[in-house]
Amino acid sequence: MKQRWLNIGRPTELHFSPGAAVRIEDKWLAIFPLDGGFVAIDNACPHAGAPLCDGSVQDGKVACCLHLWEFDLRTGTCDVGVAWNVTSYPVRVTDGVLQVALP
C-alpha cells in the first residue's frame, strides 16, 4: 500500500513536552524530537489509553506516565510484549514542515 505524506506543521509550532500530540485524519500521534530528527508513534498507550506524548523519554524510549511501560520511539516496540506494541510512522521535514506518512 502506498504511503501518503501529510503535513503536521513546523516544529516551532508544536508544543513538545516531551512529545507533541497531533491529530492527523482519524489518528492521534505523538511526535518526539530524537537524534536531530523526529519520530512518530501512536499517542495512546494500549494498556490504559494514557497519552504517550506526556511520558518520560530516555535512551530512545518513552515510558507511559501511568504504568511506566516503555515503548521504543523508532519502532513502537513495547517492553511488556509484542501484543502491546504501538505503530510507528515515518517522519520527514520538507521545506521546514514536518510530515508523517500514513498508509
N, C-alpha and C positions, 0 to 999 in steps of 0.2 A: 504494500500500500504506500502510495506517495505521501510524503510529509508536506504539510503546509506551514510556512513560516509566518507567524503572526506577531505584530508589534506589541511590545509590553510598555515601552516608554523609555525615556532617558534615565540612566542610572541615578542622576541627581534628583529626579522627580520621585524616586521610590524612597520609602522610609524603612531602612534596614535596621532591625532591632532584635536579634542579629540578622534575621531574614526579613523579606518583604512579602506580604500576601498580595497576590494579584489574581483577578478573575479573568480568565480567557475563555470565551464562549461559555460552556457549562461547567468548567473546571476551576477549582481554586488551587493555585500553585504557590509554593514557597520558593522564592528566588534568593539565592545566597551569593555573596562575593566569595570567590575561592581561588587562590593561587593566581591572582592578577586577572581573572576572568569571572564568569558567573555560571552557576548551576541551577537547575530547577528540579524539584520533586513535588509529588502530591503534597498538599498542605495538611491534610487531615491524617492524624495518626490512626492506623486501622484498628487499634485496640480500644480507644475510648473517644476518638474524634478530636483530640486536642490539636491546636494549630502548631505544626512543626516549626513554623517561622518564628515562634516565640521560645523555642528550646535553646539550649546552650550548645555552642559549637566548639569542638576541639578535635584536632588531628583529622580534619576532613569528614567528621561525623556530627550529626545533630542529635542531642538527647531530648526526648519528649519531656515537656515540663510536668506532666502528670505522673508518669511511672518510670522515667529515665530509660526507656527503651532507646537504643541507638540505631540510627539509620545512616548509611554511607551516603554522602551528598552526591557522589558521582554515579552511583548505581542504584540507590534506593534499597539496598540490602539491609535487612533488619537483623540485629544481633540475637534476637529470640528465635528466629527460624524463618525459612523461606515463605511460609504461609502468611507472614506478616509484612513482607516486602511492600514498598510503595513504588510507584512508577517514577522513573527519572526521564527528563526531557532534554533534548539538545537545546543549547542556548548559544546565540552568537550576537555580536554587535555589528550593525551595519549603519554607517553614517551617523554614529553616535547613539543609535537607538537599539535597545535590547530587543531581540526577537526570540521566540520559542517555537520549536517545531512540534506540531500536533499531527497525529495520523489523520 
